[in-house]
Amino acid sequence: MKDFIKNNAMTIEWTLGVLAVILPAAAWLSGPQGGELTLYDIFPPLGLAAFGLMWTHFVMGALRRYAGIEKEERGAYMIVSMGVVLALILLHPGLLWLALFLDGYGLPPLSYMEAYAPQLGFVALGTLGLTIFLAFELKRFFGKKEWWKYVEYAQVIGMAAIFVHAIGLGRELRLDWFMLVWIFYGVTLALSIIYSRWIYNEKEETNARKV
């Protein structure tokens, strides 16, 4: 298995990335599409695709550590996918804000309180996730600071927040098959984090002590 991952890491990550975009698009297209297409119809799958692409980063990180692939500078997939993720996480709430504003709800947080009063908890989780992910974009400025590791740890909280946010608000997750995909995301994300943060790091510390 390790040799397979080593020899096909690039193919695996690009395949997962393409699927992470195609699957929410397929769920969106298979849902009810009656009437005129609006901004409310467009913004949801963008967030799902962003989560899926970020999921690939966690999973591929764990697979590379498991297979013993040396850490490399950002490759083509990371550069492209991170650029797409940034665009998606800005468009996802941005289109919603615009739609709410055009409908007379004003701007957040008042628009959220007006339109999503019964679901403010799930909306707040989405806002939390967005804030954490946008904070990561500051890595180029603060990535070498001692405290930056806490921003990286917060990415896990951000992923968990978005995972629950989508379950509470995502129309596409009402489809049984896509809910199974989402559960698969959650399980494999948790396993990847456990392996990368604890199992792998513990092995590295043990090997370092032996040396």
C-alpha positions, 0 to 999 in steps of 0.5 A: 500500500505504501509503495502504491501511494508513493508511486501514485500520490499525484494521481490520487490527489488530483482524482480526489480533488476532481471528485470533491468538485464534481460530487457537490455539483452532481448533488446540486444538479440532481436536486429540485431546480424549478423556476428561475435560477437565483443567487440562493441556488448558486452559493450552496454547492460552492461551500461544499466544494471548498470543504471537499478540496480542503478535505483532500489536503488533510487526507493527502497529508496523512497519506504522504506521512503514512507512505513516507513521502518527503515533505515538499514545497507546494506542488501544482495541486496545492497551488491550484486547489488552495487558490480555488478554495480561497475563491470558493470560500469568498464566493459562498458567503459573498453571494448569500450576502448579496442576495440578502441585501438585494432582498432588503435584509441588509448586511450581516449580522442583521441579515442573518438574524432576519433570514435565518433566525431559527438556524443562527447556530448553524450560521454562526458555525459557518462564520467561525469556519470562514474566519479561521480559514481566512486567517490561514491566508496570513501564513505568508506573513506570520507562518514563522512565528512561534504562535502560528501553530495555533492557527494551524490547529484551529483549521481542525476546528474550522473543518468541524464547524463547516461540517456541522454547518452543512448538515444543518443548512445544506439542501444537497445533504438531504440527498441520501447518497450525498449524505453518505459522501459527507459522512465519509468525508467526516470519518476520513477527515477524523482519521487523517487528523488523528494519524497526522497529529498524534500517531505520526508525531508520536512515531517521529518523537520516538525515533528522534529519542532513539537517535 
